[in-house]
């Protein structure tokens, strides 16, 4: 399959993912298409639809702006950008995009229908309706004038990283609890006995699990900071939360080392 065929296949799979509300999967598919042709306007347009439906409005608008930059990209990018703008209550900007869509394809029925609705003038009520690309939009509903012929780090690997982070947190909190219980009980009570009951093999496994969890949590933190699909405020909150997590983990690691030594 040539490059154009691969891009088209990614587009179709992304559309199905959007219809199934698997927006993360759609974004990953579109990033794969983007790697083949970074300037493809339909890829950018579909990214805008997926991002908007997943609530990432700022990134969605950036994708839509890129999609309309190519004057030869057809009427669909400005049309879908217009629908997005209507959803944001920016009707005057939407009219500009609809005018551009009409200029690119004067015969596009969906453009004239949406223009009539937007201008609140009697339109052709029997005209071909705009078929929904997605069931919802934030806010309120995105429509996508496209028929279908017939999410992947954010999903599986993201879950993997979170499991590592949570496991790391459990281990570190347990270590802190054992350490302070040992101090409280004079280092000669059941907590010390439990601690010292770890045989060398179990202790090595414990340490390996701890450091692997720390590595996974750190990697996921870096991934979230550089993930361009996330809104800035979300990244900041996530970053701070991971700093707290890593603080607990690091403290647990030092306490484990001190206690064992």
Long-range contacts (C-beta under 8 A, 24 or more apart in sequence): 3-36, 3-37, 6-33, 6-36, 7-33, 7-36, 7-37, 7-40, 7-43, 10-36, 10-43, 11-42, 11-43, 11-46, 12-148, 12-149, 12-150, 14-46, 14-50, 15-46, 15-133, 15-146, 15-148, 16-148, 17-50, 17-151, 18-46, 18-49, 18-50, 18-53, 18-133, 18-134, 19-133, 19-134, 19-135, 19-148, 21-53, 21-134, 21-135, 21-136, 22-151, 23-50, 23-51, 23-53, 23-54, 23-151, 24-54, 24-151, 24-152, 24-154, 24-155, 25-151, 25-152, 25-155, 26-50, 26-151, 27-51, 27-54, 27-151, 27-154, 27-229, 28-151, 28-152, 28-153, 28-154, 39-70, 41-66, 41-67, 41-68, 41-69, 41-70, 41-73, 41-74, 41-77, 42-67, 42-73, 42-74, 42-76, 42-77, 43-67, 44-77, 45-76, 45-77, 45-80, 45-81, 48-80, 48-81, 48-84, 49-80, 49-133, 49-134, 49-142, 49-144, 51-229, 52-84, 52-87, 52-137, 52-138, 52-142, 53-134, 53-136, 53-137, 53-138, 53-142, 55-138, 56-229, 56-230, 56-231, 57-88, 57-138, 57-231, 58-231, 58-232, 59-228, 59-229, 59-230, 59-231, 60-84, 68-97, 68-100, 71-104, 73-104, 74-104, 74-105, 75-101, 75-102, 75-104, 75-105, 75-108, 75-111, 76-101, 76-145, 76-146, 78-104, 79-108, 79-110, 79-111, 79-114, 79-145, 80-133, 80-142, 80-144, 80-145, 82-114, 83-114, 83-142, 83-143, 83-144, 84-137, 84-142, 86-114, 86-118, 87-137, 87-138, 87-139, 87-140, 87-141, 87-142, 88-139, 91-118, 94-118, 95-119, 108-145, 110-143, 110-145, 114-143, 153-223, 154-227, 154-229, 158-220, 160-216, 161-216, 161-217, 161-219, 161-220, 161-223, 162-220, 163-216, 164-212, 164-213, 164-215, 164-216, 164-217, 164-220, 165-213, 165-216, 165-217, 165-220, 165-242, 165-245, 167-209, 167-213, 168-210, 168-213, 168-214, 168-216, 168-217, 168-245, 168-249, 169-245, 169-248, 169-249, 171-206, 171-209, 171-210, 171-213, 171-249, 171-252, 172-210, 172-248, 172-249, 172-250, 172-251, 172-252, 172-253, 173-248, 173-252, 174-252, 175-252, 175-253, 175-255, 175-256, 175-259, 176-248, 176-251, 176-252, 176-255, 178-259, 179-255, 179-256, 179-258, 179-259, 182-259, 195-259, 203-260, 207-256, 210-252, 210-253, 210-256, 213-249, 214-246, 214-249, 214-250, 214-253, 217-242, 217-245, 217-246, 217-249, 218-246, 221-246
